[in-house]
């Protein structure tokens, strides 16, 4: 029987940030949720805000497809940087 698969913290962060960035850009009702309701840590929410800000600027200039590509790339990079050493320290919500 194979062992259950786990998702690396950086990969999970990138998936969450990518998902929520799309929700926020679309402006639906869930876009108004706070970071805890989104299932994000404070640090992940900081990444989300930075990614969304950059994506909005990209969308204004180059359109939604370019914004989507930027979201994926920045979420991957920022989350990889944050979790490079395995995870943040200082508490469970860091």
C-alpha positions in Angstrom: 0.0 0.0 0.0 1.6 3.3 -1.0 2.1 6.0 1.6 -0.2 9.0 1.5 1.1 11.9 -0.5 1.9 15.2 1.2 2.2 18.6 -0.4 5.3 20.6 0.4 4.5 23.9 2.3 5.7 26.1 -0.6 3.6 24.3 -3.1 0.5 24.5 -0.9 1.1 28.2 -0.4 1.4 28.7 -4.2 -1.8 26.8 -4.8 -3.7 28.8 -2.2 -2.4 32.2 -3.3 -3.1 31.4 -6.9 -6.6 30.4 -6.2 -7.4 33.3 -3.9 -5.8 35.8 -6.2 -8.1 34.7 -9.0 -11.1 35.0 -6.6 -10.1 38.5 -5.5 -9.5 39.7 -9.1 -12.9 38.4 -10.2 -14.5 40.4 -7.3 -17.0 37.8 -6.2 -18.5 37.6 -2.8 -15.7 35.5 -1.5 -13.2 38.2 -2.4 -14.2 40.0 0.8 -13.2 37.1 3.1 -10.5 37.7 5.7 -7.2 35.7 5.5 -8.3 33.2 8.1 -11.6 32.4 6.3 -9.4 31.9 3.2 -7.3 29.4 5.2 -4.2 31.6 4.9 -1.5 32.5 7.4 -0.6 36.1 7.9 2.5 35.7 5.8 0.6 33.9 3.0 -1.9 36.8 3.1 0.9 39.3 2.7 2.0 37.3 -0.4 -1.6 37.3 -1.7 -1.9 41.1 -1.4 1.4 41.7 -3.2 0.5 39.2 -6.0 -3.0 40.8 -6.4 -1.6 44.3 -6.6 0.9 43.2 -9.3 -1.8 41.3 -11.2 -4.2 44.3 -11.2 -1.5 46.4 -12.8 -0.7 43.7 -15.3 -4.3 43.2 -16.1 -4.8 47.0 -16.9 -1.9 47.0 -19.3 -1.9 43.5 -20.9 -5.3 41.9 -20.0 -6.6 39.1 -17.9 -4.5 36.3 -19.5 -1.3 38.1 -18.7 -2.5 38.7 -15.2 -3.2 35.0 -14.7 0.3 34.1 -15.8 1.8 36.7 -13.5 -0.2 35.4 -10.6 1.0 31.8 -11.1 4.7 32.9 -11.5 4.7 35.3 -8.6 2.8 32.9 -6.3 5.3 30.2 -7.1 8.4 32.5 -6.6 7.2 34.3 -3.4 6.0 31.1 -1.8 9.2 29.2 -2.7 11.2 32.1 -1.1 9.0 32.0 2.0 9.3 28.3 2.5 12.9 27.8 1.3 14.1 26.6 4.6 11.1 24.4 5.3 8.7 26.9 6.9 8.5 30.2 8.8 9.1 30.4 12.5 7.5 32.4 15.2 4.2 30.7 15.6 1.5 28.7 13.8 0.1 31.6 11.9 3.3 33.0 10.6 
